[in-house]
Amino acid sequence: MTSFRVPFAVAIAVLVAAPSGSGQQQTPPKAGTFGEAVRAVLVDVVVRDKKGQPVRDLKESDFQIIEDGVAQKLGSFTTFFEESPATAPAAAPPPATSAAPPKPPDADPGPIVTALVFDRLSPEAQRLAVQASQAYLGNKEEAPNYIGIFSIDLALTPYSPFTRSGPTLRQALTKLGNRSSSSFNNAERQQRKVALDQQAAASSQTAGSAAAAGGQGASGAIGTSPAAAQLAQMESNMIRDFDAMERDQQGYSTTNGLFAIIGSLAKLPGRKSLVLFSEGLSIPPAVERLFRGVVDAANRANVTIYTMDAVGLRAESTQAEIRDKVNQAAGFGINTAYAGSGASDGPLTKGLEENENVLRQDPQTGLGQLALETGGVLFNNSNNLRIGFERIDDDLHNYYMLGYTPSNDAFDGKFRKIDVKVNRAGVTVSSRRGYFAVRDVGGAPVNTWEAPALGAIEQKPLPNAFPVRAAALRFPERDRQGLVPIVVEFKTAGITFQQSTDGKTYTSDFAVIARFLDQDNQVVRKVSQHYEVNGPIDRLESAKQGDVIFYREPELPPGTYTMEAIVYDAPSGKSSVRLSTVEVTRDAANKLRVSSLVIVKRGEKVPDNDRRPENPLLVKDILLYPNINEPISKAAKEVAFYFAAYPVAGGPAAEAMIELQQNGKPVAQIPMPFGAPDATGRVQQVGRLPLTELPPGTYDLRAIVRQGPEQIVRSTLLRVVE
């Protein structure tokens, strides 16, 4: 931490005894989504007979919805066949009671929309996927429904907006077909790793056998084979670690891309489809929770995901390939574990990790799970992907929409499993599998670590398991007038730390979430961070004495908002919630603007390479950390404060004043030199307030900025203690 001095000090001592002087709101969810969370759930269902043909003559009485093992009462029943929706006659309504649940909204079919999403693909797989898509579109001037084309690599790239223009879509596919993907899971690197593992195992066994025999040449074997084994193992470990990081990156890119596309589709009513061309999803442990969030986001947005294994017809069964790789990894683990070299870096554990990674590479695992849990289908082991497109089109034009109000109406953040049963033999049923029971999230995805935390905020009274401080600041920057920096801070002493079974390491698991609700109690913005902390056991006590500072810079449309900040400790299930309000005004470019007034807790010098000029709390090379309602000891002798002003360019000279009040009465008023605007038109005002002559108590510190006839006042509480 770097101490710092600021350029202006307020001379309060001579004035203590002076006489008194003077957000566009987000659209609510449409029918067809989970809407107001668990209060009204709509589930689209596709039913097919033994020949794979849609079953169209089912009645409401033929369906049963079970949520978490409890049968639910259907509140609405609508059919959609060949773009001709027909609402079934409503059953006789039950006697009205004051506790009667709301009826689910009628389903709106909306436009038929499909997103074609190309994951990173090898040239052969990309060619197959593009050709299948081109064959589906044909040469017609108008596509059968609205289609958007996207690719996911290191970033999400849109190639065509949602359109029915055949020429536009064909041009996008041609452009996509000419692009090259990033190279992941390099085959040559994998072959090199296998060879190194074999070399290490063979060298270790040779050394062990020679040492056991104790014969002539044993010393030479001991001197060379272990060294060769160690070098081979070092290189193999390097490749393994790089592969693990690469899989994480690949998984993050895919899940984040899917989140973005699903989020855009969520605003449309009715059933939507997403077709994912992939050679297999990378879902390492670090990405598993994000993957679960993708499933929930798709189900909440009524997006059915169909996955296509773009490898096509595989020369060898993936199951046999997976079996061989698992057996090979297990064999290396056993050989290494009992080799004479006594390898000590956990070979059996590494073997298990490799087994898990191999299993996750099977398209049946990730792609199958993604399709199954969102009501879609996995199409694999075929070069004729046109069959998949025909099935998707058929599903989009032939389905039932069931609506119900759950008997369990608690927003507890738990996952609710949905099971749809049909009273007819010999049929298959496809539907989404469940959702997280949280209040409306404004179209944003819900990650698995967020769900229990969002459930905690529904508790009455609000939980307060450990100390947390949170604030939403306001910095109306020229190009980001809705900028609302968030600061949430707490000490790790209140977080649960668990020891591993071997007593050598510790872990902790917690999350921070901040969301903004508008005046209609609708969620318009949510940001979060999941923390999985681990380390050697001898650092445990130090870890318990740490500080966590969560900082984000969301932008909000004009409006008045309530910020809910939640810190959730997963092992204990305990949490703390803090509420605050912030107003985002619609300021014209020719109007004076002023940021929040911030009391500075400390400052830290930022190296040149780490400076982010757009950070509103960065003053030259010093990053300012806000004090969030913490008392200031007089022993500190002074307190620093900061605000930013945005005067009108070319207008009258601006001036600033600092005022200190107590119980509504001015204690001091001091003019403050007004700096020159920077390249963005912002003036950063930093000052120091002496405390030596100030009696302990609670004060209202105010910054007053004037330019011509305009005047803006910003204030914050200052608590001074002995």
C-alpha positions in Angstrom: 0.0 0.0 0.0 1.3 3.5 -0.8 0.6 6.5 1.3 -0.2 9.7 -0.5 -0.7 13.4 -0.1 -3.4 15.3 -1.9 -3.0 18.9 -3.1 -5.6 20.7 -1.1 -6.3 20.9 2.7 -9.4 22.5 4.2 -8.4 25.0 7.0 -11.2 24.1 9.3 -9.6 25.1 12.6 -10.2 28.8 12.2 -13.9 28.3 11.2 -15.2 25.9 13.8 -16.8 28.7 15.8 -17.9 30.8 12.8 -21.5 32.0 12.8 -24.1 30.2 10.6 -24.2 31.3 7.0 -26.2 30.0 4.7 -32.7 5.0 -16.1 -35.2 3.6 -19.6 -36.5 0.6 -17.7 -36.1 -3.0 -18.7 -39.1 -4.6 -20.3 -40.8 -7.2 -18.0 -40.5 -10.8 -19.0 -43.0 -12.0 -21.6 -45.4 -14.9 -21.4 -43.5 -18.1 -22.2 -40.7 -17.4 -19.8 -40.8 -18.1 -16.1 -41.8 -14.4 -15.7 -42.3 -13.5 -12.0 -40.1 -16.5 -11.2 -42.1 -19.4 -9.6 -45.5 -17.7 -9.7 -46.3 -18.7 -13.3 -44.3 -21.4 -15.2 -44.8 -22.2 -18.8 -43.4 -25.4 -20.2 -43.4 -26.3 -23.9 -43.7 -30.0 -24.7 -43.0 -32.0 -27.9 -44.7 -35.5 -28.0 -43.8 -38.0 -30.7 -45.0 -41.5 -31.5 -43.0 -44.7 -32.2 -42.4 -43.6 -35.8 -41.1 -40.2 -34.7 -44.2 -38.3 -35.8 -45.7 -35.5 -33.8 -48.7 -36.5 -31.6 -51.3 -33.8 -32.1 -54.5 -35.1 -30.5 -53.7 -35.0 -26.8 -56.0 -33.2 -24.4 -55.2 -31.3 -21.2 -56.3 -34.4 -19.2 -53.6 -36.4 -20.9 -50.8 -34.4 -19.3 -49.4 -34.3 -15.8 -46.6 -32.0 -14.6 -44.6 -33.0 -11.5 -42.3 -30.5 -9.8 -39.9 -31.9 -7.3 -42.0 -35.0 -6.9 -45.3 -33.1 -6.4 -48.1 -33.2 -8.9 -49.1 -29.7 -10.1 -52.5 -28.4 -11.2 -52.5 -27.2 -14.8 -53.7 -23.6 -15.2 -53.4 -23.2 -19.0 -53.2 -25.6 -22.0 -52.4 -24.4 -25.5 -51.5 -26.3 -28.7 -49.3 -25.0 -31.5 -49.5 -27.1 -34.7 -48.3 -25.9 -38.1 -48.3 -22.3 -36.9 -52.0 -22.5 -35.9 -52.3 -22.1 -32.2 -55.6 -23.2 -30.6 -56.3 -22.7 -26.9 -58.1 -25.6 -25.3 -61.4 -24.9 -23.6 -60.8 -23.9 -20.0 -62.0 -26.3 -17.3 -64.7 -25.1 -14.9 -63.0 -22.7 -12.6 -62.8 -23.6 -8.9 -64.7 -21.6 -6.3 -63.1 -18.2 -5.8 -61.1 -17.8 -2.6 -58.9 -15.0 -1.4 -55.9 -17.3 -1.5 -56.5 -18.4 -5.1 -53.2 -18.4 -7.0 -52.8 -16.3 -10.2 -53.6 -18.0 -13.5 -50.5 -18.5 -15.7 -50.6 -16.1 -18.7 -51.8 -17.2 -22.0 -48.9 -18.3 -24.3 -47.9 -16.1 -27.1 -46.4 -18.0 -30.0 -44.4 -15.0 -31.2 -42.2 -15.3 -34.3 -40.4 -18.5 -35.1 -36.7 -17.8 -34.3 -33.6 -20.0 -34.7 -30.0 -19.2 -33.8 -27.3 -21.1 -35.7 -24.2 -21.2 -33.5 -20.9 -22.5 -34.7 -18.5 -23.4 -31.9 -14.8 -23.5 -32.6 -14.5 -26.3 -35.2 -11.8 -28.0 -37.2 -11.8 -27.3 -40.9 -13.5 -30.6 -41.8 -16.2 -30.1 -39.1 -16.8 -26.5 -40.1 -17.2 -27.5 -43.7 -19.8 -30.2 -42.8 -21.7 -27.7 -40.6 -21.7 -24.9 -43.1 -22.8 -27.2 -45.9 -25.7 -28.6 -43.9 -26.8 -25.1 -43.0 -26.6 -24.0 -46.7 -28.6 -27.1 -47.8 -31.3 -26.2 -45.1 -31.6 -22.6 -46.4 -31.6 -23.6 -50.1 -31.8 -21.0 -52.8 -35.1 -19.3 -51.7 -35.3 -15.6 -51.3 -36.9 -16.0 -47.9 -35.9 -18.4 -45.1 -38.7 -20.5 -43.5 -38.3 -18.5 -40.2 -36.1 -15.8 -38.6 -32.5 -17.1 -38.4 -29.4 -15.5 -36.9 -25.8 -16.8 -37.5 -23.1 -16.6 -34.9 -19.7 -18.2 -34.1 -18.0 -18.7 -30.8 -14.2 -18.8 -30.7 -12.2 -16.7 -28.3 -15.1 -14.2 -28.6 -18.7 -14.2 -29.9 -18.9 -13.0 -33.5 -22.3 -12.3 -35.1 -22.3 -13.1 -38.9 -25.9 -12.3 -39.5 -28.7 -10.6 -37.5 -32.0 -12.4 -37.2 -33.5 -12.2 -40.6 -35.6 -14.1 -43.2 -33.5 -12.8 -46.1 -32.0 -15.8 -47.9 -29.2 -13.9 -49.7 -28.1 -12.3 -46.4 -28.0 -15.6 -44.6 -26.1 -17.4 -47.5 -23.6 -14.6 -47.6 -23.0 -14.9 -43.9 -22.5 -18.7 -44.2 -20.0 -18.2 -47.0 -18.0 -15.7 -44.9 -18.1 -18.0 -41.9 -16.9 -20.9 -43.9 -13.8 -19.0 -44.9 -12.8 -18.2 -41.3 -10.3 -20.3 -39.3 -10.8 -21.3 -35.7 -8.3 -21.1 -32.8 -6.5 -24.4 -32.3 -7.4 -26.1 -29.1 -6.5 -29.6 -27.9 -3.6 -29.9 -30.3 -3.3 -33.5 -31.5 0.5 -33.4 -31.8 0.8 -32.0 -28.3 -1.4 -34.8 -27.0 0.7 -37.5 -28.8 3.8 -35.9 -27.3 2.3 -36.2 -23.8 1.5 -39.9 -24.2 5.0 -40.6 -25.4 6.5 -38.7 -22.4 4.3 -40.6 -19.9 5.4 -43.9 -21.5 9.0 -42.8 -21.3 8.7 -41.8 -17.7 7.0 -45.0 -16.7 9.5 -47.2 -18.6 12.5 -45.3 -17.1 11.1 -45.6 -13.6 10.5 -49.3 -13.9 14.0 -49.8 -15.3 15.6 -48.0 -12.4 13.5 -49.8 -9.9 14.3 -53.2 -11.3 18.0 -52.5 -11.5 18.1 -51.2 -7.9 16.2 -54.2 -6.7 18.6 -56.6 -8.4 21.6 -54.8 -7.1 23.7 -56.4 -9.8 26.4 -55.0 -12.1 25.4 -51.8 -13.7 22.8 -51.0 -11.1 24.4 -47.8 -10.1 24.5 -46.6 -13.7 20.8 -47.4 -14.1 20.0 -45.6 -10.9 22.0 -42.6 -12.0 20.4 -42.2 -15.5 16.9 -43.7 -15.6 15.5 -41.6 -12.7 16.9 -38.4 -14.3 15.3 -39.3 -17.7 12.0 -40.2 -16.0 12.0 -36.9 -14.1 12.7 -34.8 -17.2 10.0 -36.6 -19.2 7.6 -36.2 -16.3 8.3 -32.5 -16.0 7.5 -31.9 -19.7 4.4 -34.1 -19.5 3.2 -32.1 -16.4 3.8 -28.8 -18.3 1.6 -30.0 -21.2 -1.0 -31.3 -18.8 -1.2 -27.9 -16.9 -1.4 -26.0 -20.2 -4.1 -28.3 -21.5 -6.1 -27.7 -18.2 -5.9 -23.9 -18.7 -6.8 -24.2 -22.3 -9.9 -26.3 -21.5 -11.0 -23.7 -19.0 -10.6 -20.9 -21.6 -12.4 -22.9 -24.2 -15.3 -23.7 -21.7 -15.6 -20.0 -20.6 -15.7 -18.8 -24.2 -18.5 -21.2 -25.2 -20.6 -20.7 -22.1 -20.3 -16.9 -22.2 -21.2 -16.9 -25.9 -24.3 -19.0 -25.2 -25.3 -16.8 -22.4 -25.2 -13.7 -24.7 -27.3 -15.4 -27.4 -29.8 -16.8 -25.0 -30.1 -13.4 -23.4 -31.0 -11.8 -26.7 -33.6 -14.5 -27.4 -35.2 -14.1 -23.9 -36.9 -10.9 -24.9 -39.1 -12.7 -27.5 -42.2 -14.6 -26.6 -42.9 -18.3 -27.4 -40.6 -21.2 -28.2 -37.2 -20.4 -29.7 -34.4 -22.8 -30.8 -30.6 -22.6 -30.7 -28.6 -25.0 -32.9 -25.1 -25.5 -31.6 -22.6 -27.1 -34.0 -19.7 -28.4 -31.9 -17.2 -31.2 -31.7 -17.8 -31.6 -28.0 -18.2 -29.2 -25.1 -15.3 -28.6 -22.8 -16.8 -28.6 -19.3 -13.9 -28.8 -16.8 -14.7 -28.4 -13.1 -14.1 -24.6 -13.2 -16.8 -24.2 -15.9 -19.3 -26.7 -14.6 -21.3 -24.1 -12.6 -21.4 -21.8 -15.6 -22.7 -24.6 -17.7 -25.5 -25.2 -15.2 -26.3 -21.5 -15.5 -26.6 -21.8 -19.3 -29.2 -24.6 -18.9 -31.2 -22.5 -16.5 -31.0 -19.4 -18.7 -32.2 -21.4 -21.7 -35.1 -22.8 -19.7 -36.0 -19.5 -18.3 -36.0 -17.9 -21.7 -37.9 -20.7 -23.4 -34.9 -21.5 -25.7 -34.6 -25.2 -26.7 -31.0 -26.1 -27.6 -30.4 -28.7 -30.3 -26.8 -29.9 -30.5 -25.1 -31.3 -33.6 -21.8 -33.2 -33.4 -20.1 -31.5 -36.4 -17.5 -34.3 -36.6 -20.2 -36.3 -38.4 -19.8 -40.0 -38.8 -16.9 -41.0 -36.6 -14.6 -43.8 -37.9 -14.5 -45.3 -34.4 -17.2 -45.3 -31.7 -16.5 -42.4 -29.2 -17.4 -44.8 -26.4 -14.7 -47.2 -27.4 -12.2 -44.3 -27.8 -13.1 -43.0 -24.4 -12.8 -46.5 -22.8 -9.3 -46.9 -24.3 -8.1 -43.5 -23.1 -9.4 -44.1 -19.6 -7.7 -47.5 -19.4 -4.5 -45.9 -20.7 -4.6 -43.2 -18.1 -5.3 -45.7 -15.4 -2.4 -47.8 -16.5 0.0 -44.9 -16.4 -1.2 -44.0 -12.9 -0.6 -47.4 -11.5 2.8 -47.8 -13.1 4.0 -44.4 -11.9 2.6 -44.9 -8.4 4.5 -48.0 -7.7 7.7 -47.2 -9.7 11.0 -47.3 -7.9 11.5 -43.6 -8.4 8.8 -42.9 -5.8 7.1 -40.1 -7.7 5.4 -37.9 -5.1 3.2 -35.5 -7.1 0.0 -37.5 -6.8 0.0 -39.8 -9.9 -3.2 -41.5 -9.0 -5.0 -38.2 -8.5 -3.7 -37.0 -11.8 -4.9 -40.2 -13.4 -8.4 -39.6 -12.0 -8.4 -36.0 -13.3 -7.3 -37.1 -16.8 -10.1 -39.7 -16.7 -12.7 -37.0 -15.9 -11.4 -34.8 -18.7 -11.5 -37.6 -21.2 -15.1 -38.5 -20.2 -16.1 -34.8 -20.5 -14.8 -34.7 -24.1 -17.3 -37.3 -25.2 -20.1 -35.5 -27.2 -22.6 -37.6 -25.5 -21.7 -36.0 -22.2 -21.8 -32.2 -22.6 -23.7 -31.9 -25.9 -26.2 -34.5 -24.8 -26.8 -33.0 -21.4 -27.2 -29.5 -22.9 -29.8 -30.7 -25.3 -31.6 -33.1 -23.0 -32.1 -30.6 -20.1 -33.5 -27.9 -22.4 -35.9 -30.1 -24.3 -33.8 -30.5 -27.4 -32.0 -33.4 -29.1 -28.4 -34.4 -29.8 -27.7 -35.3 -33.4 -24.4 -37.2 -33.7 -22.6 -39.9 -35.6 -24.0 -38.9 -39.0 -22.8 -36.9 -42.0 -26.5 -36.1 -42.8 -27.2 -33.2 -40.5 -30.2 -32.2 -42.6 -32.2 -34.8 -40.6 -31.5 -32.6 -37.5 -32.8 -29.5 -39.3 -36.0 -31.3 -40.3 -36.6 -32.4 -36.7 -36.0 -28.9 -35.4 -38.4 -27.4 -37.9 -41.0 -30.0 -37.0 -40.6 -29.3 -33.2 -41.0 -25.5 -33.8 -44.3 -26.0 -35.5 -45.8 -28.9 -33.4 -45.8 -28.5 -29.6 -48.0 -28.0 -26.5 -47.6 -25.2 -24.0 -48.6 -26.1 -20.4 -48.9 -23.4 -17.7 -49.1 -23.9 -14.0 -48.6 -22.1 -10.7 -46.2 -24.1 -8.5 -47.6 -25.3 -5.2 -44.2 -24.3 -3.6 -44.1 -20.5 -4.1 -40.9 -19.9 -2.1 -38.1 -18.0 -3.8 -35.5 -20.1 -2.0 -32.9 -20.3 -4.9 -33.2 -24.1 -5.1 -33.3 -26.0 -8.4 -36.9 -27.2 -9.1 -37.0 -30.4 -11.2 -39.8 -30.6 -13.8 -41.1 -33.9 -15.1 -43.8 -34.0 -17.8 -45.8 -37.3 -18.1 -48.3 -38.2 -20.8 -51.2 -40.6 -20.3 -50.5 -42.6 -23.5 -48.2 -45.6 -24.1 -45.5 -45.7 -26.7 -44.7 -42.0 -27.0 -41.6 -39.9 -26.2 -41.8 -36.6 -24.4 -39.3 -33.7 -24.8 -39.5 -30.8 -22.4 -37.2 -28.6 -20.3 -36.1 -30.2 -17.0 -36.3 -27.4 -14.4 -35.3 -24.0 -13.2 -33.9 -22.1 -10.2 -36.6 -20.8 -7.9 -35.5 -17.1 -7.8 -37.5 -13.9 -8.4 -37.4 -12.4 -11.8 -33.8 -11.7 -12.8 -34.5 -9.2 -15.6 -33.5 -11.5 -18.4 -30.0 -12.1 -16.9 -28.8 -15.7 -16.5 -28.6 -17.3 -13.1 -25.4 -19.1 -12.3 -25.5 -22.0 -9.8 -23.5 -20.0 -7.2 -26.0 -17.1 -7.5 -29.2 -19.1 -7.0 -28.9 -19.7 -3.2 -27.7 -16.2 -2.7 -30.6 -14.8 -4.5 -32.8 -17.0 -2.4 -31.3 -15.6 0.8 -32.4 -12.1 -0.1 -36.0 -13.3 0.1 -35.6 -14.2 3.8 -37.4 -12.1 6.4 -35.8 -10.5 8.2 -32.8 -10.0 5.9 -29.9 -12.1 6.8 -26.9 -10.5 8.6 -24.5 -13.3 9.4 -21.3 -11.2 9.2 -20.2 -7.6 8.7 -20.5 -6.3 5.2 -20.3 -2.7 3.8 -21.7 -1.8 0.4 -22.2 1.4 -1.7 -23.5 2.4 -5.1 -21.7 5.5 -6.3 -22.6 7.8 -9.1 -20.1 9.1 -11.7 -21.8 10.7 -14.8 -18.9 10.5 -17.1 -19.2 12.1 -20.5 -19.5 8.9 -22.5 -21.0 6.9 -19.6 -23.5 9.1 -17.9 -25.2 6.1 -16.3 -22.0 4.8 -14.7 -22.7 3.5 -11.1 -19.5 2.0 -9.6 -20.3 -0.6 -6.9 -18.1 -1.4 -3.9 -18.8 -4.3 -1.5 -16.2 -5.1 1.1 -16.0 -7.5 4.0 -13.4 -9.4 6.0 -12.8 -13.1 5.5 -13.1 -13.8 9.2 -16.8 -14.4 8.7 -16.2 -16.8 5.8 -16.0 -20.6 6.3 -12.6 -22.2 5.7 -12.5 -26.0 5.4 -9.5 -28.3 5.7 -8.9 -31.0 3.1 -9.1 -34.6 4.2 -5.3 -35.0 4.2 -4.9 -31.8 6.4 -2.5 -30.2 3.9 -4.7 -27.5 2.3 -7.7 -25.4 3.0 -10.6 -24.2 0.8 -13.4 -21.6 0.9 -16.3 -21.0 -1.3 -18.4 -17.8 -1.4 -20.1 -15.4 -3.7 -20.8 -11.7 -4.0 -23.9 -10.5 -6.0 -25.2 -7.0 -6.5 -28.4 -6.3 -8.4 -30.5 -3.2 -9.1 -34.3 -3.0 -8.9 -36.2 -0.2 -10.5 -39.3 1.6 -9.0 -41.5 -1.3 -10.3 -39.3 -3.8 -8.4 -38.0 -5.2 -11.7 -34.4 -6.3 -11.8 -32.5 -4.3 -14.5 -28.9 -5.2 -13.8 -27.0 -7.9 -12.0 -23.3 -8.4 -11.4 -21.6 -11.1 -9.4 -18.3 -12.9 -8.6 -17.7 -16.4 -7.4 -14.7 -17.0 -5.2 -13.1 -20.4 -4.7 -10.0 -19.8 -2.5 -7.5 -22.5 -1.6 -4.0 -22.7 -0.2 -1.5 -24.6 2.0 -2.8 -25.2 5.5 0.1 -23.2 7.1 -1.5 -20.1 5.5 -4.9 -20.7 6.9 -4.8 -18.2 9.8 -3.5 -15.5 7.4 -6.3 -16.2 5.0 -8.8 -15.7 7.8 -7.6 -12.2 8.4 -8.0 -11.0 4.8 -10.2 -8.4 3.1 -12.3 -8.8 0.1 -13.2 -5.8 -2.1 -15.8 -6.5 -4.9 -15.8 -3.7 -7.5 -17.8 -3.3 -10.7 -18.8 -0.5 -13.0 -22.3 -1.2 -14.3 -24.2 1.4 -16.4 -27.9 2.1 -15.8 -30.6 4.0 -17.7 -32.1 7.0 -15.9 -34.2 6.1 -12.9 -34.2 5.5 -9.2 -32.9 2.2 -8.1 -32.5 0.0 -5.0 -29.2 -1.9 -4.9 -29.3 -5.3 -3.1 -25.8 -6.5 -2.2 -25.5 -10.1 -1.0 -22.4 -12.0 0.3 -23.1 -15.7 0.5 -21.0 -18.3 2.2 -21.7 -21.7 0.5 -20.4 -24.2 3.1 -22.5 -22.7 5.9 -25.3 -21.4 3.9 -25.1 -18.1 5.8 -25.2 -14.7 4.2 -25.5 -10.9 4.7 -27.5 -8.5 2.7 -27.1 -4.7 2.4 -29.5 -2.3 0.7 -28.8 1.2 -0.7 -30.4 3.5 -3.2 -29.0 5.5 -6.2 -30.6 7.9 -8.6 -29.5 8.2 -12.3 -30.6 11.4 -13.8 -31.0 12.2 -17.5 -28.5 15.0 -17.8 -28.1 17.0 -21.0 -24.6 17.5 -22.4 -24.9 21.2 -21.7 -25.7 20.7 -18.0 -23.4 20.8 -15.0 -22.9 17.3 -13.5 -21.2 16.2 -10.2 -20.3 12.7 -9.0 -20.9 11.2 -5.5 -18.8 12.6 -2.7 -16.5 9.9 -1.5 -14.5 9.8 1.8 -11.2 8.1 1.0 -10.1 5.2 3.0 -6.7 4.8 1.5 -4.8 5.3 -1.8 -2.6 2.9 -3.7 -0.1 3.7 -6.5 -0.9 1.8 -9.7 1.9 0.7 -12.0 1.8 2.2 -15.5 0.8 -1.1 -17.2 -2.1 -1.6 -14.8 -3.7 1.8 -15.0 -7.1 2.0 -16.5 -7.8 5.7 -17.3 -11.6 5.2 -17.5 -11.6 4.1 -13.8 -13.5 7.0 -12.1 -11.6 6.4 -8.8 -8.1 6.7 -10.4 -6.6 10.1 -9.8 -3.4 10.4 -11.9 -1.5 7.4 -10.7 -3.3 6.8 -7.4 -6.3 4.5 -7.0 -8.7 5.7 -4.3 -10.5 3.2 -2.0 -13.8 4.6 -0.7 -14.6 4.6 3.0 -18.1 3.0 3.3 -19.7 4.4 6.5 -16.7 3.5 8.7 -15.9 5.9 11.6 -12.8 8.0 11.3 -10.5 8.2 14.4 -9.2 11.6 15.4 -5.8 10.0 15.7 -5.7 10.0 11.9 -5.5 13.8 12.2 -7.1 14.3 8.8 -9.5 12.6 6.4 -9.3 12.7 2.6 -12.3 13.2 0.3 -12.9 13.1 -3.4 -15.5 14.0 -6.1 -15.5 14.7 -9.8 -17.2 17.6 -11.5 -18.2 17.8 -15.2 -18.7 21.5 -16.0 -20.2 22.7 -19.2 -17.4 23.4 -21.8 -17.2 27.0 -22.7 -19.6 28.1 -19.9 -18.9 30.4 -17.0 -16.1 29.7 -14.6 -17.1 26.9 -12.1 -16.4 27.1 -8.4 -16.5 24.6 -5.5 -17.1 24.8 -1.8 -16.8 22.3 1.1 -19.4 22.6 3.8 -19.6 20.7 7.1 -22.9 20.5 8.9 -24.1 18.9 12.2 -27.7 18.6 13.1 -28.6 20.7 10.1 -26.5 23.6 11.1 -23.3 24.7 9.3 -20.1 24.2 11.2 -17.8 25.4 8.4 -17.8 26.7 4.8 -14.6 26.8 2.9 -14.0 27.7 -0.8 -12.1 25.0 -2.7 -9.8 25.7 -5.7 -11.4 24.4 -8.9 -9.1 22.4 -11.1 -8.8 22.4 -14.9 -10.8 19.8 -16.9 -9.0 16.8 -18.4 -9.3 15.6 -21.9 -12.8 14.1 -21.1 -14.1 17.3 -19.5 -13.8 15.9 -16.0 -12.4 17.8 -13.0 -11.2 15.6 -10.2 -11.4 17.3 -6.9 -9.4 15.9 -4.0 -9.0 17.5 -0.5 -8.0 16.8 3.1 -10.0 17.7 6.1 -8.1 18.3 9.4 -9.7 16.5 12.4 -7.7 17.9 15.3 -10.1 20.7 16.1 -13.3 18.7 15.3 -15.2 17.3 18.3 -16.3 13.6 18.0 -19.7 13.2 16.4 -21.6 12.6 13.2 -21.4 15.3 10.5 -22.8 15.9 7.0 -19.9 16.6 4.7 -21.1 18.4 1.6 -19.5 19.4 -1.7 -21.2 22.3 -3.5 -20.4 23.1 -7.1 -21.7 26.1 -9.0 -21.4 27.2 -12.6 -23.4 30.2 -13.6 -27.0 29.8 -12.2 -26.6 26.1 -11.7 -25.7 24.6 -8.4 -25.3 20.9 -7.4 -24.8 19.6 -3.9 -23.4 16.1 -3.0 -23.1 14.9 0.6 -22.0 12.0 2.7 -21.9 11.2 6.4 -18.7 11.6 8.3 -18.4 9.9 11.7 -15.5 11.1 13.9 -14.5 9.1 17.0 -11.8 9.5 19.6 
